[in-house]
Amino acid sequence: MAEILEFVNARPAVLIPVVLLAAVVVFAVLKRLLKLAAILVIAGVLFVVLADYLGIAV
């Protein structure tokens, strides 16, 4: 791992694509997590509304 960091540190031209690739990966992960959170919130709200409609204690 240290060799990779030294290689990237010695060559700044390699650093730009590496940073861009890391940013794309982080963005993709965050996007999926936000989508999952939105689905869970919607499912929770629908569950509470359904439980209230059916008279079930939540």
C-alpha positions in Angstrom: 0.0 0.0 0.0 2.8 2.4 0.8 4.4 1.8 -2.6 1.2 2.8 -4.3 1.0 6.0 -2.3 4.6 6.8 -3.1 4.0 6.2 -6.8 1.0 8.5 -6.8 2.7 11.1 -4.8 5.7 11.1 -7.1 3.5 11.6 -10.2 0.9 14.3 -9.8 -0.5 13.6 -13.3 -1.7 10.2 -12.0 -3.2 11.8 -8.9 -6.0 13.6 -10.9 -7.6 10.5 -12.4 -7.3 8.7 -9.1 -9.0 11.4 -7.2 -11.7 11.7 -9.8 -12.3 7.9 -9.7 -12.5 8.0 -5.9 -15.0 10.9 -6.1 -17.2 9.0 -8.5 -17.2 5.9 -6.3 -18.0 7.9 -3.2 -20.8 9.7 -5.1 -22.3 6.4 -6.3 -22.2 4.9 -2.8 -23.9 8.0 -1.3 -26.5 8.0 -4.1 -27.4 4.4 -3.3 -27.6 5.1 0.4 -29.8 8.1 -0.1 -32.1 6.1 -2.3 -32.3 3.3 0.3 -33.0 5.8 3.0 -35.8 7.4 0.9 -37.4 4.0 0.3 -37.2 3.2 4.1 -38.8 6.5 5.0 -41.6 6.0 2.5 -42.2 2.4 3.7 -42.3 3.6 7.3 -44.7 6.4 6.6 -47.0 4.0 4.7 -46.8 1.5 7.6 -47.8 4.1 10.1 -50.7 5.3 7.9 -51.9 1.8 7.3 -51.6 0.9 11.0 -53.5 4.1 11.9 -56.2 3.3 9.4 -56.6 -0.3 10.6 -56.5 0.8 14.3 -53.4 -1.1 15.1 -51.2 0.4 17.9 -47.8 1.3 16.6 
